[in-house]
């Protein structure tokens, strides 16, 4: 009904006299199989308008709640003591509100937004108008039950979009420190904690707060593909719930922009995808996007610090959080220095004592260049142009870019917003803590102004590392990344060493990276690569870890009566995480128990000369062997307590449950070294097993023929977060069967596969 009404309204508007004013916003929305929208507009305003309208049709409540969260209104609408959910930091709503209200400096966001290009500003303006238009068009009873009649379902403004951009950019910095932003000055003079080597793992909380944002990406060049053209495989691992869900779209301004792919909520352009000549994906990178500055405090006042011998008072920002039921607002004071907000992690070296406090300097603070970066990538014609856009904007906040083009070139670029801190500067500005945490966090002396980030000429923003000092490689065989650093995008040609702020070098690679590169090398050795072979590799669900440790585990547990049941189940397991694999859950639970001691597990340690082959050979005696067997015994007891058979099929354990329907989900854990990663979280158990909350999301395999892109994709959790939508789980069922959608890109293919009527909207 609404589609017909929109068409009729638009037709009436367009049927006016020639003197009638052109609409400010106009777009057409055509949906094809699985609810994928193809939005066509004549300009950037119209494109954002249509994208927002289509997104709201699929995910209205999710987006409305996101805007309420970013505005610091969760306490008001959902209660201050309730929690924000599994896909966000483990905050209470009050903690979330304080953090968001403290960290969003709207004046700064607006000022930086003024420097964005006209197309970035226009597409964002259109998004605001399109979202608000949908709220006006839809009947009250058409809104999903979750937000129907709720006060947090409201029209938005540009400020809501700027907060959304700011939150995405700051996910690796300010918003990664969690409760650290809630720091308060000491009222008494506690003894300063003695810093020791034990502090390293505690300090790592800061650097590793975002590691669950994982991904795989491959760019295959013409030297190894069957057709001599580029082939891109994208496999981002992102939350299945919440605002970080991907959503598919095809966005077109004829003659100017024609990109299909996926984006996170409140982003009016594809962030991962393809056009006629290029395809690209992203993986969370290993560069450091923030530093800590150790402030020397005034002995008489812990809210003042000494800079170049002079006393400087911290800036105090009073935060007021509205409460429900007419209760008085809750107020908090957050402190800032010239280097950034004061953060504190009690129990770590980074507390706030009478002598020292730590300020967080985030390279993505108020990064409003993201829109120009992603729009620029979407307009590129080859991987060289992508690299140029990355360097010119420094707008990608914290992700590697992997790409392939029609001409057969592959790109891996780790060019992002990174502090301009050379190794020499880090050494000259070191503090007593710096060396102890150097492998994880860069700590600089905050008592000297010359320890601020260096300013390089020509960078998109002052204090950022110039692109020439970052990583960018183009090859014609392949480049890949699974969230490890820039060093080993291709083991045949390791990248030269860069500054430590760009990530680790010649260090142990993760099981998933080793699996990625070994599987890729084996596939290429067996013949030229095509889309079907690439798909098979990605979804083979092999456990690299099991292949390397299970024989030893079974040898250790054989003959031990108390371990017989678990030992037999593991011996029969096929060492994969397919839906019909039996014993996978037992292994996952066992291995998770020993993962934290992985440095002590191996007889042959890591060797940078053999990064894919080491470490190896599981220790089979002494305390390590005892811990392995204890972990197996504990895992057996856990499964027994949960009523799950030790040899249960993986798809009966890890599944999406919708009423009586059970949709099996394949894929395994990071520690198990499974490329098709699914995050195993015991906190989200359901009767009979677990449900996926984070892992493979928008998967695409994109090549090119003489006419344009040839793309197969699947969105694992489907387009809509509304259980009443026909597109709530349709692609999830497809993913369960390892099936794909051939995406229609050309006009005639879209018309042939259209479902329902085209919606035409304007105002």
Secondary structure, DSSP 8 states (H G I E B T S, - for coil): -HHHHHHHHHHHHHTS-TTS---S-EEEEEEEGGGEEEEEESSHHHHHHHHHHHHHHHHHHHHHHHHHHHTT-HHHHH-TTSB--TTS-S-BHHHHHHHHHHH--HHHHHHHHTTS-HHHHHHHHHHHHHHHHHHHHS-GGGS-TTTTT-TT-----HHHHHHHHHHHHGGGTGGGGGGGGG----SS--------TTHHHHHHHHHHTTTTSEEEEEEE-TTTBTTSS-EEEEEEEEESSSTT--EEEEEEETTTEEEEEEE-TT-SS-SEEE-SSEEEEEEE--S--EEEEEEEEETTEEEEEEETTEEEE-EEEEEEE--STT---EEEEEEEETTEEEE--TTSS----SSEEEEEEETTTT---HHHHHHHHHH-SSHHHHHHHHHHH----SEEEEEEETTS-EEEEE----B---HHHHHHT--TTHHHHTTT--EEETT-GGGS----TT-SSTTB--GGGSEEEEESSEEEESSS-GGGSSTTS------GGG---S----HHHHHHHHHHHHHHHTS-B-HHHHHHHHTS-B-HHHHHHHHHHHHHHTT-GGGHHHHHHHHH--SB--TT-BSHHHHHHHHHHHGGGGGGSEEE---GGGTTT-SEEE--SHHHHHHHHHHHHHHHHHHHHHT--TT-BHHHHBEEEETTEEEE---B-TTTT-SSBB---GGGEETTEE---EEEEEEEEEEE-SSSEEEEEEETT-S---TTSTTSSHHHHHHHTT--EE---SHHHHHHH-EEEEEEEE-
